[in-house]
Amino acid sequence: MTAPARPERPSALGRLTRNRRSLIGGVAVVIMIAAGGLAPALAPQGYSAQSLLHRLQPPSAAHWLGTDGFGRDVLSRVIWGSRVSLEIGFVATALSLVVGTAVGSIAGYFGGTADTVIMRAADVFLSIPALFLILIVVALFGASLANTALVIALVTWAPVGRVVRSECLSLRNRDFVHAAQALGASHARILGRHLLLNALPIVIVQASLLLGQTILIESGLSYLGLGARPPLPSWGNMVVEGRQFLASAWWVATFPGLAIFVTVLGFNLFGDGLRDASDPTLRGRSS
C-alpha cells in the first residue's frame, strides 16, 4: 500500500505571485522606475521649460496634469522628479544596506566586544533625532544630492544592522557553520559564504521596505529645502513649490504628492509580500 503523496508546497516565488497586494505594489514600483529611467523619452517637455503665458493652467489636453507657477508642465516635472527621487532612494538604500549588513554580520558572528561596541553605536544613531543629524551634516557639508543620500544612509543603517545581527546570531550556531569551522574555513569565508548568503533573503526584504522609507525621507528633506535644488525637480520640492497655490491651483502640489504616496505604498506592499513569501510559517497565506 503506497503512502499518500504529500501536497507540494509552493515556492517563495509562487507565494509572492499569489499575493495580490504584493503584485499591485510591484506593478506600481515598476511603473515608477520605468518612468524615471525613460524620463527623457516620456516627458512631454523638459523639466525647466517655462511659459509664463500658460502659468497655473488646469489639467487639459495640452497639459495633462496642468502647469505650475512658472508655466512648466507638471506631468513632465513629475516624471523627471521620479528619476531624482528614485536615484537618491536607491543610492541611500544601497549605502544603508552595505553599512548595516557589514556591521550587523560582524556583530552577530563574532559577538563579545565587537557586538557590544557596534550595537551601542547603533543605539546612539537610533537615539539621535533624524532631523538633528540631518541639519548637522547639511551645515558641515552643504545641501546636495550626494549629501542627501549620505544623510539618509546615516539615519537608516542602524535598523538594518540590528536585523542582520539577529539573523547571524541564529545562523552561527547551525551545524553547517560548525562544520566549516572544523574544516578550517576562514572567518571571511564563513561570513560571506555561510552567513551572508543565508541571510540574503532577509536583506532583500529589508531593501524593499527601506526604499519606500528613503524616498519619503528624501521628499521631506526636499520639502525643507535640504534636498534637490531648483530647478531640478524632486517630488518633495514640487510639493513645497505648489503649497502657495493649494487654494487656486491644487494640481501643482497634489500630483507630486500622489506620486510619493503611490511609490512608497508600492514599495511597502511589495516588501510585505516578500517578507511573507520568505517566511516558511506563512506558506498558506495569500491576500
Residue pairs with C-beta under 8 A, 6 or more apart in sequence:
9 283
10 18
10 283
12 201
12 277
12 278
13 277
15 276
15 277
15 282
15 283
15 285
15 286
16 22
16 273
16 274
16 276
16 277
17 23
18 286
19 273
19 276
19 277
19 286
19 287
20 286
20 287
21 269
21 272
21 273
21 287
22 269
22 270
22 272
22 273
22 274
22 276
22 277
23 273
24 266
24 269
25 265
25 266
25 267
25 268
25 269
25 270
25 271
25 272
25 273
26 266
26 269
26 270
26 273
27 266
28 262
28 263
28 265
28 266
28 269
29 263
29 266
29 267
29 270
32 82
32 86
32 259
32 262
32 263
32 266
33 86
35 42
35 79
35 82
35 83
36 79
36 82
36 83
36 85
36 86
36 87
37 83
39 79
39 80
39 82
39 83
42 79
43 73
43 75
43 76
43 79
43 80
44 73
44 75
44 76
45 72
45 73
45 76
46 76
47 72
47 76
47 77
47 80
47 81
47 231
47 232
47 233
48 72
48 231
49 72
49 73
49 76
50 70
50 71
50 72
51 67
51 71
51 72
52 70
52 71
53 71
54 63
54 67
54 71
55 67
55 68
55 69
55 70
55 71
56 66
56 67
56 68
56 69
56 71
56 245
56 248
56 249
56 252
57 63
57 66
57 67
57 71
58 66
58 249
58 251
59 65
59 66
59 251
60 66
63 73
63 74
63 75
64 75
65 73
65 74
65 75
65 78
65 251
65 255
66 74
66 249
66 251
66 252
66 255
67 73
67 74
68 74
68 77
68 238
68 241
68 242
68 245
68 249
68 252
69 241
69 242
69 244
69 245
69 249
69 252
74 238
74 251
74 252
74 255
74 256
75 255
77 233
77 238
77 256
78 233
78 235
78 238
78 255
78 256
78 259
80 233
81 233
81 234
81 235
81 238
81 256
81 259
82 235
82 259
82 263
84 145
84 228
84 232
84 233
84 234
85 215
85 218
85 219
85 234
85 235
85 236
85 260
85 263
86 215
86 263
87 145
88 145
88 148
88 149
88 152
88 214
88 215
88 218
88 227
88 228
88 234
89 211
89 214
89 215
89 218
90 211
91 149
92 148
92 149
92 150
92 152
92 153
92 156
92 214
92 217
92 218
93 153
93 156
93 207
93 210
93 211
93 214
95 149
95 150
95 153
95 157
96 152
96 153
96 156
96 157
96 160
96 210
96 214
97 160
97 203
97 206
97 207
97 210
99 153
99 157
99 160
99 161
100 156
100 157
100 158
100 159
100 160
100 161
100 163
100 164
100 206
101 160
101 161
101 164
101 196
101 199
101 203
103 118
103 121
103 122
103 157
103 161
103 165
104 118
104 160
104 161
104 162
104 163
104 164
104 165
104 167
104 168
105 164
105 165
105 168
105 191
105 195
105 196
105 199
106 114
106 118
106 191
107 114
107 115
107 118
107 119
107 161
107 165
107 168
108 115
108 164
108 165
108 166
108 167
108 168
108 169
108 171
108 172
108 195
109 168
109 172
109 187
109 190
109 191
109 195
110 187
111 169
115 165
118 161
118 165
119 162
119 165
122 157
122 158
122 161
122 162
123 158
125 133
125 154
125 155
125 157
125 158
126 158
126 159
130 155
130 217
133 151
133 154
133 155
134 151
134 155
134 221
134 226
135 226
137 147
137 150
137 151
137 154
138 147
138 151
138 226
141 147
141 150
143 225
143 226
143 227
143 229
144 229
145 227
145 228
148 218
148 221
148 222
148 226
148 227
148 228
151 221
151 226
152 214
152 217
152 218
152 221
155 217
156 210
156 213
156 214
156 217
159 206
160 203
160 206
160 210
163 202
163 206
164 199
164 202
164 203
164 206
167 198
167 199
167 202
168 195
168 199
171 177
171 194
171 195
171 198
171 199
172 195
176 194
177 190
177 194
177 195
180 189
180 190
180 193
180 194
181 190
185 193
185 194
196 203
201 278
202 278
204 274
204 278
205 271
205 274
205 275
205 278
208 267
208 270
208 271
208 274
209 267
209 268
209 271
209 272
209 275
211 267
211 271
212 263
212 264
212 265
212 266
212 267
212 268
212 271
213 264
215 260
215 263
215 264
215 267
216 260
216 264
218 227
218 234
218 236
219 227
219 234
219 235
219 236
219 239
219 260
220 236
221 227
221 236
222 228
222 234
222 235
222 236
222 237
222 240
223 236
223 237
223 239
223 240
225 237
225 240
227 234
227 236
227 237
228 234
228 236
228 237
230 237
230 241
235 256
235 257
235 259
235 260
236 256
236 260
238 252
238 253
238 256
239 253
239 256
239 257
239 260
241 252
241 253
242 249
242 251
242 252
242 253
242 254
242 256
243 253
245 252
245 253
246 253
276 282
276 285
